[in-house]
Structure formats: structure tokens, C-alpha cells
Amino acid sequence: MPAAKSQSLWTRTFALLCCAQFFGSAQHALLQPTFPLYITSLGDTPFKVGLVLACFAVTSVVFRPLIGGWADSWSETGVLICGLLLLSAAVSLCFIPLAEATMFANALRGLGWAAMSAAGYSLLALSAPAARRGEASGYYSGVQASGTILFPALALWLIDAPFGDFRVVFAAAMALAVLGAGAGIILARHAPKPAHDRHALVSAPWWREILNVLDREIILASALSFASHVTFPAVASFLVLYAKELGIGNIGWFYVASGTTSLLARPMLGRISDRIGRGRALIACFVFQGVALLALAFAANLLSLMISGTLYMLGLAMASATTLAIAMEQAKPERRGRAMATFSVALPLSNGVGALFCGTLVQSVGYFWMYLVLACVAGIGLMVSMANRAHLK
């Protein structure tokens, strides 16, 4: 009976953790198509859009190791709640109609996202059964991605609705993060205690924690996560501008199709990665992404965009579940918060670098060549996965 209980996945802790992550990720999904449209409506360029999106990554990456150490020494659930509250408060600055205000707001959101992500990954590693980590990662990342099904389309609808505008979207984004913090408060009552003694941890000076970003055990998992997500801004944020240039309407359906694929595929693909091995799963991921990005370059209508987006999300779903499982397997229990913070650096870093890269490419060579170049980036990830198959078993 104890063994069976230890393999139970859908515990109260796991369910509440997923609920908190859903609301935080839903806020992010709501703002992904909103910021590009908002910034361009203020008269700024796609490059300025890239800067706004990159501000989110800068603070999230720089302070994440410090936040991970804070979670180790204080409380994972406490850090999670603080992060969600900061996500809500930061959006209030977006009501100021200046691109610079939105940059600062997104920088603060980066801090909140760092806290939510680092604490969430640490709680996942603490509560997931060892034999079902791939499956747990699939469900967890699927919940995070589930917001991409309806919330980008909801944001576009709220912007164009007779009663709506950008301010309505910002108010909804603040409310979503507050709901996530409420789930975190309930989670604090049920979260399992760590096996190690928090007070026994030796803490380095805060400035050294910031500079010492990498936890060596999970560098490979972090690098592969970066490679699989660095092209994501081209699909999540810049695609709405691409469709506008092509004269394609009803782009909200693209987000519904790609988000549904991501939600439904992640648990199944997580189980598949447990069975076929991490290396094979990652090879499949980068093949899917490369083909999808090539198809986006030649897309001419809404259907072709939706098919390409669905294929891309299949690859991203496989990569998210697989790299997260690798990180959990390699993280040391006494440094779990720091290790998972290191791993979670890859996501905002890839989004920031990807946003700047995409904005620069669009400004200089246009959307067609941007998608072709990003397909080559996916090819680099494929080669790295193939070269490290022995280390991914």
C-alpha cells in the first residue's frame, strides 16, 4: 500500500500546484499577442516590441538563482505566492500609455515569473513520483500551456470588443495572477516538507548567487530547453503581426488550434519520453519544429498557419516534458530549488533572446526570412540532441 501511494500522481499538492501555475501562465498567454499590438498602436516599431518582450527575460534570468536559493532556505510556496502577486501588481504600470512604462512593467513581471517558475519546478520535483517524472512533467507543462488555447484569442476579442480595449485586457491579466496567488495560499497548507534541513544550507553572498548562474548537473537540460523555446516568440507573439501583414483574419483560431494541441499532447508525449528515451524524444521535437517553421515561411492562409502551428506545438510539447524530466532526474535534493531555478532560466532567456532576434530579423529582412532562419536554429538543436544521445539515456 505505501508503494502504491508513493506512485500516486494526482495528489492534492500536485493539483493545487497545477492550478496556481495555470492562472500565472494564463496571464502570460493573455499578454503575448497584446503587447505587440499595444506597442505598435503607440507608434513604435517591431524592434521596440522585441525590446519590451526582452525586458521580461532580463530580470527573470539575472535574479532566478537568487530566487531559487531563497526557495531552498525559506519556503517554495511562499516564493510562489510572492511571484504571482508581483505578476499582478506589475501589469498596473501598463495603464500608462508609454512603451517605456510597459518595458518596466515587463521587467517586474520577469521577477514575478522567476519566482513562480523556480518555486513551481521545485515543488514539482518534490512531489512527483520518481517512476512517473516524464508523465508528471507532461501534465505540469500541459497545464502551463493550456492558457494558450483561449486566452490569446480572448485578448484579441477584448481589444476589438465594443466595451473593450487594451485596459480591459490589462485588468483581466491582473485578476488572473491574483487567482493564482489564492491557489498558492491553499497549497501552502498541503505541500510536503523537504527531506533536507533548510537551516543547514550554506548560503553564498547574494551577489555571488546572482553571478553563479549555472548548476552544472543540469546544463545540458537547460541548453536543450533553450534551443527548443528560442523560436517560440515567432509563433506566440510575432505571428499576429505576420498574419496582419498577409491580410489573414480570425487569427484567434490559430491560438485555439495550437494551444489545444499543446494541452492534449503534453501528458501523452511525456509518457512516450519515459518509454522511448529522452534522446529520441528530443530528436523528434526538433524535427517537428524545423518543419513547422519552414511551413510558416510559405503560409498563405489561415489553414496553413493552423497546421504549421499545430506541428510546432507538438514539438514544443515533447521538448518541454522531456527536458523538465531530465532536469528533475539530475537535480540534487539538497539543491533542488537552485537546480530547478537554473533549469528554468532557459525559458525566459530563450524568450528574451528569441524576441530580440525575431524583432531584428523582421526589421531587417522581413517575416519570410525570419522563419527560414529560425528553421535553421531548430536544426542546430537537432544536431545537439543527436550528439548527446548517450548522455540523455
C-alpha positions as CSV (number, residue, x, y, z in Angstrom):
1,M,0.0,0.0,0.0
2,P,2.7,2.6,0.8
3,A,4.4,1.9,-2.5
4,A,1.2,2.4,-4.4
5,K,0.6,5.6,-2.6
6,S,4.1,6.9,-3.4
7,Q,3.4,6.4,-7.1
8,S,0.2,8.4,-7.0
9,L,0.4,11.4,-9.3
10,W,-2.7,13.5,-8.8
11,T,-2.3,14.3,-5.1
12,R,-3.9,17.4,-3.6
13,T,-0.5,19.1,-3.7
14,F,0.0,18.4,-7.4
15,A,-3.5,19.6,-8.3
16,L,-3.2,22.9,-6.4
17,L,0.3,23.4,-7.9
18,C,-1.1,23.0,-11.3
19,C,-4.0,25.3,-10.5
20,A,-1.6,28.1,-9.4
21,Q,0.6,27.6,-12.4
22,F,-2.4,27.7,-14.7
23,F,-3.5,31.2,-13.6
24,G,0.0,32.6,-13.8
25,S,0.6,31.1,-17.3
26,A,-2.8,32.2,-18.4
27,Q,-1.9,35.8,-17.6
28,H,1.3,35.4,-19.7
29,A,-0.8,33.9,-22.6
30,L,-3.2,36.8,-22.4
31,L,-0.4,39.3,-22.8
32,Q,1.6,37.6,-25.5
33,P,-0.5,38.9,-28.5
34,T,-1.5,42.0,-26.6
35,F,2.0,43.6,-26.1
36,P,2.9,43.6,-29.9
37,L,-0.4,45.2,-30.8
38,Y,-0.3,47.7,-27.9
39,I,3.3,48.8,-28.6
40,T,2.7,49.2,-32.4
41,S,-0.6,51.1,-31.6
42,L,1.6,53.6,-29.7
43,G,3.5,54.2,-33.0
44,D,6.6,52.1,-32.2
45,T,8.4,49.5,-34.4
46,P,8.6,45.7,-34.3
47,F,12.2,46.1,-32.9
48,K,10.7,48.1,-30.0
49,V,8.3,45.2,-29.5
50,G,11.3,42.9,-29.2
51,L,12.8,45.2,-26.5
52,V,9.6,45.1,-24.5
53,L,9.4,41.3,-24.6
54,A,13.1,41.0,-23.8
55,C,12.8,43.1,-20.6
56,F,10.8,40.3,-19.2
57,A,13.7,37.9,-19.8
58,V,16.5,40.1,-18.3
59,T,15.2,40.3,-14.7
60,S,13.9,36.7,-14.8
61,V,17.3,35.3,-15.8
62,V,19.5,37.5,-13.6
63,F,17.7,37.0,-10.4
64,R,16.5,33.5,-10.8
65,P,19.5,31.8,-9.0
66,L,19.0,34.1,-6.0
67,I,15.2,33.3,-6.0
68,G,16.0,29.6,-6.2
69,G,18.3,29.8,-3.2
70,W,15.6,31.8,-1.4
71,A,13.1,29.0,-2.0
72,D,15.6,26.4,-0.6
73,S,16.2,28.4,2.5
74,W,12.7,29.8,3.2
75,S,9.6,28.3,1.5
76,E,8.8,27.2,-2.0
77,T,5.1,28.0,-1.6
78,G,5.9,31.4,-0.1
79,V,8.1,32.3,-3.1
80,L,5.3,31.0,-5.4
81,I,2.7,33.3,-3.8
82,C,5.0,36.3,-3.9
83,G,5.8,35.8,-7.5
84,L,2.1,35.6,-8.5
85,L,1.3,38.8,-6.6
86,L,4.1,40.6,-8.3
87,L,2.9,39.4,-11.7
88,S,-0.4,41.1,-10.9
89,A,1.0,44.4,-9.5
90,A,3.4,44.9,-12.4
91,V,0.7,45.0,-15.0
92,S,-0.8,48.1,-13.4
93,L,2.1,50.1,-15.0
94,C,0.8,49.1,-18.4
95,F,-2.1,51.6,-18.0
96,I,0.5,54.3,-18.6
97,P,0.4,54.7,-22.5
98,L,4.2,54.7,-22.9
99,A,6.4,51.9,-24.3
100,E,9.0,52.7,-21.6
101,A,6.3,52.0,-18.9
102,T,5.4,48.7,-20.5
103,M,9.2,47.8,-20.6
104,F,9.5,48.5,-16.8
105,A,6.2,46.6,-16.2
106,N,7.5,43.6,-18.1
107,A,10.8,43.7,-16.2
108,L,8.9,43.5,-12.9
109,R,6.8,40.6,-14.4
110,G,10.1,38.9,-15.1
111,L,10.8,38.9,-11.4
112,G,7.4,37.5,-10.6
113,W,7.7,34.9,-13.3
114,A,11.1,33.8,-12.0
115,A,9.7,33.3,-8.5
116,M,6.6,31.4,-9.8
117,S,8.6,29.2,-12.1
118,A,11.5,28.4,-9.8
119,A,9.3,27.6,-6.8
120,G,6.8,25.6,-9.0
121,Y,9.6,23.4,-10.5
122,S,11.0,22.8,-7.1
123,L,7.6,21.7,-5.7
124,L,7.1,19.5,-8.8
125,A,10.4,17.7,-8.2
126,L,9.5,17.4,-4.5
127,S,6.1,15.8,-5.2
128,A,6.4,13.9,-8.4
129,P,6.9,10.0,-8.2
130,A,10.3,9.1,-9.5
131,A,9.0,6.5,-11.9
132,R,6.5,8.9,-13.4
133,R,8.5,12.1,-13.8
134,G,8.1,12.2,-17.6
135,E,4.3,11.9,-17.2
136,A,4.2,14.4,-14.4
137,S,6.3,16.9,-16.4
138,G,3.8,16.4,-19.3
139,Y,0.8,17.2,-17.2
140,Y,2.5,20.1,-15.5
141,S,3.8,21.7,-18.7
142,G,0.4,20.9,-20.3
143,V,-1.4,22.9,-17.6
144,Q,1.1,25.8,-18.1
145,A,0.4,25.7,-21.8
146,S,-3.3,25.3,-21.5
147,G,-3.8,29.0,-21.2
148,T,-2.6,29.4,-24.8
149,I,-5.8,27.7,-26.1
150,L,-8.2,30.5,-25.4
151,F,-6.5,33.4,-23.6
152,P,-4.6,34.9,-26.7
153,A,-7.9,34.7,-28.6
154,L,-9.7,36.2,-25.6
155,A,-7.2,39.1,-25.5
156,L,-7.8,39.8,-29.2
157,W,-11.5,39.7,-28.7
158,L,-11.4,42.0,-25.7
159,I,-9.3,44.5,-27.6
160,D,-11.8,44.7,-30.5
161,A,-15.0,44.4,-28.5
162,P,-17.3,47.5,-28.3
163,F,-16.8,47.6,-24.5
164,G,-13.1,46.6,-24.6
165,D,-9.7,48.0,-25.2
166,F,-6.1,47.3,-24.0
167,R,-7.0,48.5,-20.5
168,V,-9.6,45.7,-20.2
169,V,-7.0,43.1,-21.1
170,F,-4.6,44.5,-18.5
171,A,-7.3,44.4,-15.8
172,A,-8.1,40.8,-16.7
173,A,-4.4,39.9,-16.5
174,M,-4.1,41.3,-13.0
175,A,-7.1,39.3,-11.9
176,L,-5.7,36.0,-13.2
177,A,-2.5,36.4,-11.3
178,V,-4.4,37.2,-8.0
179,L,-6.4,33.9,-8.5
180,G,-3.2,32.0,-8.9
181,A,-1.9,33.5,-5.6
182,G,-5.1,32.4,-3.9
183,A,-4.4,28.8,-5.1
184,G,-0.9,29.1,-3.8
185,I,-2.2,30.1,-0.3
186,I,-4.3,26.9,-0.2
187,L,-1.3,24.9,-1.5
188,A,0.9,26.2,1.4
189,R,-1.3,24.1,3.8
190,H,-0.8,20.8,2.0
191,A,2.7,21.0,0.4
192,P,5.1,18.3,1.6
193,K,8.1,19.2,3.6
194,P,11.6,18.9,2.1
195,A,13.8,16.0,3.4
196,H,16.8,18.2,4.0
197,D,17.3,20.8,6.8
198,R,16.8,24.3,5.4
199,H,18.8,25.8,8.1
200,A,21.8,23.6,7.4
201,L,22.2,25.0,3.9
202,V,25.3,27.2,3.4
203,S,24.3,30.3,1.6
204,A,26.7,32.3,-0.5
205,P,26.6,36.1,-0.6
206,W,23.7,37.4,-2.6
207,W,25.9,38.9,-5.3
208,R,27.7,35.6,-5.8
209,E,24.3,33.8,-6.1
210,I,23.4,36.1,-8.9
211,L,26.7,35.7,-10.8
212,N,26.9,32.0,-10.3
213,V,24.0,31.2,-12.5
214,L,24.7,27.6,-13.7
215,D,24.2,24.4,-11.7
216,R,26.5,22.0,-13.6
217,E,24.3,19.0,-13.2
218,I,21.6,20.3,-15.5
219,I,23.4,22.5,-18.0
220,L,22.6,20.0,-20.8
221,A,18.9,20.0,-20.0
222,S,18.9,23.8,-19.7
223,A,20.7,24.2,-23.1
224,L,18.2,21.9,-24.9
225,S,15.3,23.7,-23.3
226,F,16.7,27.0,-24.5
227,A,17.1,25.6,-28.1
228,S,13.6,24.3,-28.2
229,H,12.0,27.6,-26.9
230,V,14.1,30.3,-28.6
231,T,12.0,30.2,-31.7
232,F,8.7,30.4,-29.7
233,P,8.3,34.2,-29.8
234,A,8.0,33.9,-33.6
235,V,4.9,31.7,-33.1
236,A,3.4,33.2,-29.9
237,S,3.9,36.9,-30.4
238,F,5.1,37.9,-33.9
239,L,2.7,35.7,-35.7
240,V,-0.2,38.1,-35.1
241,L,1.8,40.8,-36.9
242,Y,2.7,38.4,-39.6
243,A,-0.9,37.5,-40.2
244,K,-1.8,41.2,-40.3
245,E,0.8,41.7,-43.0
246,L,-0.6,38.8,-45.0
247,G,-4.1,40.1,-44.6
248,I,-5.3,36.9,-42.8
249,G,-8.1,37.5,-40.4
250,N,-9.6,35.5,-37.5
251,I,-6.1,34.7,-36.2
252,G,-7.6,33.8,-32.8
253,W,-8.4,30.4,-34.3
254,F,-4.6,29.8,-34.7
255,Y,-4.1,30.2,-31.0
256,V,-7.1,27.9,-30.2
257,A,-5.7,25.1,-32.5
258,S,-2.1,25.3,-31.4
259,G,-3.0,25.7,-27.7
260,T,-5.4,22.7,-27.8
261,T,-2.7,20.6,-29.4
262,S,-0.2,21.6,-26.8
263,L,-2.5,20.8,-23.9
264,L,-3.7,17.4,-25.2
265,A,-0.2,16.3,-26.4
266,R,2.0,17.0,-23.4
267,P,0.8,14.3,-21.0
268,M,0.9,11.7,-23.8
269,L,4.2,12.8,-25.1
270,G,5.6,12.9,-21.5
271,R,4.7,9.2,-21.1
272,I,6.2,8.4,-24.5
273,S,9.5,10.0,-23.5
274,D,9.5,7.8,-20.4
275,R,9.3,4.8,-22.8
276,I,11.4,5.6,-25.8
277,G,14.1,7.6,-24.0
278,R,14.9,11.3,-23.7
279,G,17.3,11.4,-26.7
280,R,14.8,10.1,-29.2
281,A,12.1,12.3,-27.9
282,L,14.2,15.4,-28.3
283,I,15.2,14.5,-31.9
284,A,11.5,14.2,-32.8
285,C,10.9,17.6,-31.2
286,F,13.4,19.5,-33.3
287,V,12.3,17.7,-36.5
288,F,8.7,18.8,-35.9
289,Q,9.8,22.4,-35.1
290,G,12.0,22.7,-38.1
291,V,9.4,21.5,-40.5
292,A,6.7,23.8,-38.9
293,L,8.9,26.9,-39.1
294,L,9.6,26.2,-42.8
295,A,5.9,25.8,-43.4
296,L,5.1,29.1,-41.7
297,A,7.5,30.9,-44.1
298,F,5.4,29.7,-47.0
299,A,2.0,30.0,-45.3
300,A,-0.7,31.8,-47.4
301,N,-4.0,31.4,-45.4
302,L,-5.4,30.7,-42.0
303,L,-5.5,26.9,-42.5
304,S,-1.8,26.7,-43.4
305,L,-0.9,28.8,-40.3
306,M,-3.0,26.5,-38.1
307,I,-1.4,23.3,-39.5
308,S,2.1,24.7,-39.0
309,G,1.3,25.9,-35.5
310,T,-0.1,22.5,-34.5
311,L,3.0,20.8,-35.7
312,Y,5.2,23.3,-33.9
313,M,3.3,22.8,-30.7
314,L,3.7,19.1,-30.9
315,G,7.5,19.5,-31.0
316,L,7.4,22.1,-28.2
317,A,5.2,19.9,-26.0
318,M,7.7,17.0,-26.5
319,A,10.6,19.2,-25.6
320,S,9.0,20.8,-22.5
321,A,8.1,17.5,-20.9
322,T,11.4,15.8,-21.8
323,T,13.8,18.5,-20.7
324,L,11.9,19.0,-17.5
325,A,12.1,15.3,-16.7
326,I,15.9,15.3,-17.4
327,A,16.3,18.3,-15.0
328,M,14.4,16.5,-12.2
329,E,16.4,13.4,-12.7
330,Q,19.7,15.2,-12.4
331,A,18.9,17.7,-9.7
332,K,20.3,17.0,-6.2
333,P,17.7,17.0,-3.4
334,E,19.6,19.4,-1.2
335,R,20.0,21.9,-4.0
336,R,16.7,21.3,-5.8
337,G,15.5,24.9,-5.7
338,R,18.8,26.2,-7.0
339,A,19.0,23.4,-9.7
340,M,15.4,23.9,-10.9
341,A,16.0,27.7,-10.9
342,T,19.0,27.1,-13.1
343,F,16.9,25.0,-15.5
344,S,14.0,27.5,-15.5
345,V,16.4,30.2,-16.6
346,A,16.4,28.7,-20.0
347,L,12.8,29.6,-20.7
348,P,12.8,33.4,-20.1
349,L,16.3,33.6,-21.6
350,S,15.2,31.9,-24.7
351,N,12.1,34.1,-24.9
352,G,14.1,37.3,-24.5
353,V,16.9,36.3,-26.9
354,G,14.3,35.0,-29.3
355,A,12.2,38.1,-29.1
356,L,15.1,40.4,-29.8
357,F,16.4,38.1,-32.6
358,C,12.9,37.9,-34.2
359,G,12.4,41.7,-34.0
360,T,15.8,42.3,-35.5
361,L,15.2,39.9,-38.4
362,V,11.7,41.3,-39.1
363,Q,13.1,44.8,-39.1
364,S,16.0,43.9,-41.5
365,V,14.8,41.1,-43.8
366,G,11.1,40.5,-43.1
367,Y,9.0,37.7,-41.8
368,F,9.7,35.2,-44.6
369,W,13.4,35.1,-43.9
370,M,12.9,35.2,-40.2
371,Y,11.0,31.9,-40.3
372,L,13.7,30.4,-42.6
373,V,16.5,31.4,-40.2
374,L,14.6,30.0,-37.2
375,A,14.2,26.7,-39.0
376,C,18.0,26.5,-39.2
377,V,18.1,27.2,-35.4
378,A,15.8,24.2,-34.9
379,G,18.3,22.2,-37.0
380,I,21.1,23.2,-34.6
381,G,19.0,21.9,-31.7
382,L,18.6,18.6,-33.6
383,M,22.3,18.2,-34.0
384,V,23.0,18.9,-30.3
385,S,20.4,16.3,-29.4
386,M,21.9,13.7,-31.7
387,A,25.4,14.4,-30.4
388,N,24.4,13.9,-26.8
389,R,22.1,10.9,-27.1
390,A,24.4,8.9,-24.8
391,H,24.0,11.4,-22.0
392,L,20.2,11.5,-22.4
393,K,19.5,7.9,-21.7
